[in-house]
Amino acid sequence: MMKQKRIALVLLITLFSRVLVSAQAPAQQTLPELQTRISQILAKPELASAMVGVKIVSLDTGRVLFEENAGKLLRPASNMKLYTVATALDKLSPDYRFKTIVYSTTMVNSAGVVRGDLTIQGRGDPTFAARFNNSDYFKGIDNLATRIVSAGVKRVEGDLVGDESYFVGPKYGAGWEWEDLTWSYGAEISPLTINDNALDLFIKPGKEVTQPAVITTGPPDPLLTIVNKVVTASKGTKRELSIHRGLGENTVTIVGNIAVDDPGYTGAIAISHPALLFIYLLRTALVQKGVVIKGKSRATGIMSQPILPPIPEIAAVIGAPPPKVQVEITSLESQPFSVIAAQTLKPSQNLYTELILRTLGTMTPPPPTMSPLRQTSEDLGIEAVKTFLKSAGIAAESLRLNDGSGLSRDDMITAEATVQLLTFMNKHRYADVFRAALPIAGVDGTLRNRMRNTPAQNNVRAKTGSLSSAASLGGYVTTAAGEKLAFAIIVNNYGPDVEPRAMCIDPIAVLLASFSGKSDGTTSTTTNGTKPPDKPNPEFK
């Protein structure tokens, strides 16, 4: 049912985006006209109970074209990803590559034998996924298997082990809700990921009425148990499905009915223990290449809470075994971060953002005042984001950061802060990479079906955001007069029948793309005598 509602919402947004074409007013010639039109949109009675924060700034002059509630803290939804990815571009660079390391306690001998376990340590690489490998579920794993064979491995006497110890902390983002965790957008976080830690789920009717539905996954998962309680119904019957996976379980129960003439349901569900599935798939790939593995498949170093430093007296009495020396057999590097940034922002991929945040956390020393119990990879990643935002001139009180992706309902930002970030990144040394990673209206990503056949198409580059009671859009647009703008629109607490994207967000973006005036109070060709905006953006002082 939840998936059906999401599909219906996408269709509704697409319909309203097309309606914008015929509903557009004549291009706004002056700044006061533009401001009046935006105010009229925000004054719609359907938005009376909502809180809307808006800020629009010229990147050419620094002047504010419009703002309303720009300093109010609001839930950003996936606009939060702008903050995480911008920090990572600054700290890691577009050329950064995630690394997956294969190691053992002994070198591969001349006969190709590893006399011990062969361990795969994940370090947050998201690219073992179909979207990075021409829609092939197995290519990323096969590339790693090829590296292992090329390193001379022919036989492993011990186990094949997935090491998840690189990140410390819970497997889910702070503030995530349990209802999200069944679905791919609430996937479990692990430094050793495989296919977005999710499975594509396919449900098709049986050949005859009353027969069980046919349920498959892509890729097949030997760890998953599917309890199929879906019955094939008569022609024309409305599809009804309920999908449930318990927390930390790899059993999915699916109940409902699907008509015999139904083309089928396609969705995506999260899995638990992704590192173990990674190892199972890797073992299959190695065996296909002739490698013999005598031991079992297992995962170790499960992500855990940080541990307080030991009491010296007790540690001295108990003693600790010396750590085993690890020998690197081979490794595999990801595609550059510039590619990963685009594959994070354009489809609004939550897992990738959380992997990026935790990677930042591994590189961030804890502040002296931070309790050891709070020194998770997530907490330290948030500290890295806060430090970067401070360098961008964004006040700490304009943010409340809880996770990296915006899935947390406890995240709070202001439209002012988002515009400050966009302004800062517009002059950043990696500005072009940042802009290229954003969805493009009417073209790709989460904006591919929005604002088509309007002046915003192939013009607006912006990050979307969507939760049950929050919608947002923040990014860049070039006006009809050629002026470059940064804007942020955040809508919270609207009614269940209100679609803010179609009602106010997209119409405002189209108005900006259509604007033929100038932020300094002139038109693109002549001075019209209107009063210029009241204040410049502080970023341009």
Secondary structure, DSSP 8 states (H G I E B T S, - for coil): -HHHHHHHHHHHHHHHHHHHHHH------SHHHHHHHHHHHHT-GGGTTSEEEEEEEETTT-BEEEEESTTS-B--GGGHHHHHHHHHHHHH-TT---EEEEEESS---TTSEESS-EEEE--SB--SSGGGTTT-SSHHHHHHHHHHHHTT--EESS-EEEE-TTS-S-SS-TT--GGGTTBGGG----SB-SGGGEEEEEEE--SSTTSB-EEEEES--TT-EEEEEEEEE-TT---EEEEEE-TT--EEEEEEEEETT---EEEEEE-S-HHHHHHHHHHHHHHHTT-EE-S-EEEES----------HHHHHHH--------EEEEEEE-S-HHHHHHHHHTTT-HHHHHHHHHHHHHTS---TTS-GGG--HHHHHHHHHHHHHHHTT--GGGEE---SSS-STT-EE-HHHHHHHHHHHHTSTTHHHHHHTS-BTTTSGGGTTSSTTSTTTTT-EEEEEEETTEEEEEEEEE-TTS-EEEEEEEEES--TT--HIIIIIHHHHHHHHH--B-TTSBBSSSB------S-B-GGG-
